[in-house]
Structures are given as structure tokens and as C-alpha cells.
Amino acid sequence: MAKKSAKTGKQVAASSTSDQSLGDYLSHIRSMKQMTLREVEEATEKEVSNAYLSQLENNKIAKPSPSVLHALAEAYSVPYEKLMEKAGYLKPKSKSVGLASISRNEERHGRVATFANENLTEDEEDKLLEYLAFLRTRKGKSGSTG
């Protein structure tokens, strides 16, 4: 189901970002972070100008360079791979289909049981997995086992 954004009048997916264009996704993330175009420009240390980001968000530029995508991934704290996928540099990951399919890829084989009672968005899943990776690196550095 899609709804119109009051701000831009664009169709925005209500629950999933998987079918959004790169521009719509970037616009959605920026609004969720409550950042202005100029704030993003500053966050990327002027690697991405506010005018260029505006063109990206309005789908006037569909395939920016990987370095631009990397700067935006860092500024928005989103996976670089996701932006590369949306720009067409990487093939999309296969989707899970209910509980019958265990995961999008073999590396994430345990997540269905963990999140079975929750209706998480793809972004929420990614954030949880990033946090888990962070916890695992801290565990490894502290030397504790429990």
C-alpha cells in the first residue's frame, strides 16, 4: 500500500523500502533523520552538495558514483550495500517469503526465529543486525564469554 507524501506529493511505500527508487529511498531516509539538504551536505563534508542530493531525491540522477553513495551511507547510517543495490551496482538480495523461507541469504539463517513475533521493516532488521555486529565486536574485544 502506498501513500502520498504531503511534502512532495510523491508516492511513498508505507511499509517497505524494497520497491522504492534510490531517490525516493534517499528522500525517505533524510526525512526520517529530520535532516535538511544543507545538513546532509555538511555531514558528507561537502562531498554531496545539497543541489546534487535534491536531483538524486527527485530521480533526475539515477546512478550516482559509488563514492557519493558511500558518503550518503555514512551520513545516514545505512548500509552502503543497500544504496549500491538501489543504484543498480549490485543485484538485489532474494526476498524471504514468510516463515517457510528461512532468510534472504545464508549468512542470516537465525533471524526468523528471533523476529518471528515482530513485523519489522527491512530497515529495522538491518539496524538490529548492525547493532548485533557491534555487540559481537565489543564481546570479542573484552574477552568475556558471557
C-alpha positions in Angstrom: 0.0 0.0 0.0 1.4 3.4 -0.9 0.5 6.9 0.4 1.3 10.3 -0.9 3.9 12.3 0.9 2.3 15.6 2.0 5.7 17.4 1.5 6.5 16.3 -2.1 3.3 14.7 -3.4 5.3 11.6 -4.4 4.1 8.1 -3.8 5.9 6.6 -0.8 5.7 3.0 0.2 4.0 2.7 3.6 5.8 -0.4 5.0 8.6 -1.4 2.7 11.5 0.4 1.1 12.4 -2.5 -1.2 10.4 -1.2 -4.2 11.4 2.4 -3.8 13.7 4.1 -6.3 17.1 5.3 -5.0 15.8 8.9 -5.0 12.6 8.0 -3.1 14.6 5.9 -0.6 17.2 8.7 0.0 14.3 11.3 0.5 12.6 8.9 2.9 15.8 8.3 4.9 16.6 12.1 5.1 13.1 12.9 6.3 13.3 10.1 8.9 16.6 11.6 10.1 15.0 15.0 10.1 17.9 16.5 8.1 17.8 19.3 5.6 19.6 19.1 2.3 22.3 21.5 3.7 22.8 19.4 6.8 23.4 16.3 4.6 25.9 18.4 2.6 27.7 19.2 5.8 27.5 15.7 7.1 29.2 14.4 3.9 31.9 17.1 4.3 30.5 18.7 1.1 31.2 15.5 -0.9 27.5 15.6 -1.9 26.1 19.1 -2.5 22.6 20.0 -1.5 21.7 20.6 -5.2 23.1 17.2 -6.2 21.2 15.5 -3.4 18.0 17.3 -4.5 18.5 15.9 -8.0 19.0 12.4 -6.6 15.9 12.6 -4.5 13.8 13.8 -7.4 15.1 10.9 -9.6 16.8 13.2 -12.0 20.0 11.3 -11.3 19.5 7.5 -11.0 23.1 6.2 -10.8 25.5 8.4 -8.7 29.1 7.3 -8.3 29.9 4.7 -5.6 31.8 7.4 -3.6 28.7 9.6 -3.4 26.7 6.6 -2.2 29.4 5.8 0.4 29.3 9.4 1.7 25.5 9.2 1.9 25.6 5.8 3.6 27.9 7.2 6.2 25.8 10.4 6.8 22.6 8.4 7.1 24.0 5.4 8.9 22.5 3.0 6.4 24.2 0.0 4.8 26.4 1.1 1.8 25.4 -2.2 0.0 21.7 -1.2 0.2 22.4 2.1 -1.6 24.7 0.3 -4.2 21.8 -2.1 -4.8 19.2 0.6 -5.2 21.5 2.4 -7.7 21.9 -0.8 -9.7 25.5 -1.6 -9.0 24.6 -4.8 -7.0 22.0 -7.4 -7.7 19.0 -7.3 -5.2 19.1 -9.9 -2.5 16.5 -12.6 -2.8 13.4 -12.0 -0.6 12.1 -14.1 2.3 8.6 -15.5 1.7 7.0 -15.9 5.2 8.4 -18.3 7.7 8.8 -21.1 5.1 11.9 -19.4 3.7 14.5 -19.1 6.4 16.3 -16.0 5.2 17.3 -13.7 2.3 20.8 -15.2 2.4 22.5 -18.0 4.2 24.5 -15.7 6.4 21.4 -14.6 8.3 20.0 -18.1 9.0 19.0 -17.4 12.6 17.0 -14.3 12.3 13.5 -15.6 11.5 13.2 -17.3 14.9 14.4 -14.2 16.6 12.0 -11.8 14.9 9.0 -14.2 14.3 6.7 -12.3 16.6 7.6 -8.9 15.2 6.6 -7.2 11.9 9.9 -5.4 11.3 10.7 -3.3 8.2 13.8 -4.2 6.2 15.5 -1.1 7.7 14.7 -2.2 11.2 16.1 -5.6 10.5 19.3 -4.0 9.1 19.7 -1.8 12.1 19.2 -4.7 14.5 21.8 -6.7 12.6 24.2 -3.8 12.6 23.8 -3.5 16.4 24.3 -7.2 16.8 27.5 -7.0 14.8 28.6 -4.1 17.0 27.9 -6.1 20.2 29.8 -9.1 18.8 32.9 -6.9 18.1 32.7 -5.5 21.7 32.4 -9.0 23.1 35.5 -10.0 21.2 37.5 -7.0 22.4 36.5 -7.5 26.1 37.5 -11.2 26.0 34.4 -12.2 28.0 32.4 -15.2 27.0 29.1 -14.4 28.6 
